[in-house]
Amino acid sequence: MQPKSTFSKSVGAALLSIMLISSALMAPPLQSRAEPTILSILIGGVLGSLGIDFFSCGFNILFYCDEGGNVVGSSNGGSSGVQNPCTSPANACGQTNTGFLSSDGSVCSASAPSNSSCPNPSIGTNDFYAQPNIIGPNMSSTLHWTATNATECSITSNNGFSQTGLPTSGSQSTGPISATATFNLSCQNGDGGPQSSASVKVIVDPHFMEI
């Protein structure tokens, strides 16, 4: 037999659950109960622990929906109103945030994600190379590169060579080189976004003879 104290607690919990659910079902019409209440939060927590999504329009506790599937929330001044969902502008890599339109429908509460959340640019092992990579004094080589998840690139060298604002793929002459130089490719994904880099060496051989 179940101990009296444990039995009493079980009955009490069951009665409390019934009271909470009954109160929710008999709550005022949607427009008058748009703001979350302690009761709705408690019920939402219980249902959430059971795997029920109470934030959706299908079964909604904390926020309510009209017949068109619009979320009913609190507009300016604390009065109830329908808040239509909206999407923010995209950041450099196309990511967006979701929010709600203002009461007059002119302003979206969501802003574009920071470019820092964009994925890192990718430069493969063979995606940055010089052709030819061995030249004679004062000869030129051509740099070739390809980067993905990037918006622009730049190339610099220890011999003073510098090119910025380059596309994410292309080719560029080094110009005449008098000594061996290392060229560095740097690509970023949006202004202030993540960066990746790669390097290639162009060797100047005094004994090189072009065939």
Long-range contacts (C-beta under 8 A, 24 or more apart in sequence): 17-46, 20-46, 24-61, 30-64, 30-65, 30-66, 30-72, 31-72, 31-80, 32-80, 33-64, 34-63, 34-64, 34-72, 34-73, 34-74, 34-80, 34-81, 35-74, 35-78, 35-80, 36-62, 36-63, 71-100, 73-100, 75-103, 76-102, 76-103, 86-110, 88-112, 88-113, 91-115, 91-117, 91-118, 91-190, 92-118, 92-151, 92-189, 92-190, 92-191, 92-193, 93-118, 93-119, 93-149, 93-151, 93-189, 93-190, 93-193, 114-192, 115-189, 115-190, 115-191, 115-192, 115-193, 116-192, 116-193, 116-194, 118-149, 118-189, 118-190, 118-193, 118-194, 119-149, 119-189, 119-194, 120-149, 120-189, 120-194, 120-195, 120-196, 121-147, 121-148, 121-149, 121-150, 121-187, 121-188, 121-189, 121-194, 121-195, 121-196, 122-147, 122-148, 122-149, 122-150, 122-196, 123-147, 123-185, 123-187, 123-196, 123-197, 123-198, 127-198, 128-185, 128-198, 128-199, 128-200, 129-200, 130-174, 130-183, 130-200, 130-201, 130-202, 133-200, 133-201, 133-202, 133-203, 134-202, 134-203, 134-205, 134-208, 135-177, 135-202, 135-203, 135-204, 135-205, 135-208, 136-204, 136-205, 136-206, 136-208, 136-209, 136-210, 137-177, 137-178, 137-179, 137-204, 137-206, 137-208, 138-176, 138-177, 138-178, 139-176, 139-177, 139-204, 139-208, 139-210, 140-173, 140-174, 140-175, 140-176, 140-177, 141-173, 141-174, 141-177, 141-202, 142-171, 142-172, 142-173, 142-174, 143-171, 143-172, 143-173, 143-174, 143-183, 143-185, 143-200, 144-170, 144-171, 145-169, 145-170, 145-171, 145-185, 145-198, 147-185, 147-187, 147-196, 149-189, 150-187, 150-188, 150-189, 150-196, 151-188, 151-189, 151-190, 151-191, 151-193, 152-187, 152-188, 153-185, 153-186, 153-187, 153-188, 154-185, 154-186, 154-187, 155-183, 155-184, 155-185, 155-186, 156-183, 156-184, 156-186, 157-181, 157-182, 157-183, 157-184, 158-182, 174-202, 177-202, 177-204, 178-204, 179-204, 180-204
